[in-house]
């Protein structure tokens, strides 16, 4: 009797293992995992901190620090700091980086000299 019971239990365990293995083999991969369905990489945004670069986002007392950063790479630091602080006090923003990027601060970009050149560095 014990051998018959052992045989029934072993048969049951064997069938259970086969059914689990069969379910694992019949599982179809998700559409994202199939070859040929690789998603296109998403473009990465420009990694500039936006605080202080959008118009009106600075307080007047923050202008010297942002202008020091903006004018750090120029050989003409004194005039750069003077005009940068003048522009910052009017626009309350300073573009990121040491050159260009004026599209972040339209007021800074659009303020021109009498001759039509850029007023802000």
NORLINWO-V996232 format. One record per helix or strand. SS is the DSSP state (~ for helix, > for strand). FROM is the first residue (numbers start at 1). LEN is the number of residues. If there is no record, write none. Layout:
BEGIN
SS,FROM,LEN ; SS,FROM,LEN
END
This chain:
BEGIN
~,2,25 ; ~,31,3 ; ~,60,11 ; ~,77,15 ; ~,102,3 ; ~,106,5 ; >,112,1 ; >,118,1
END
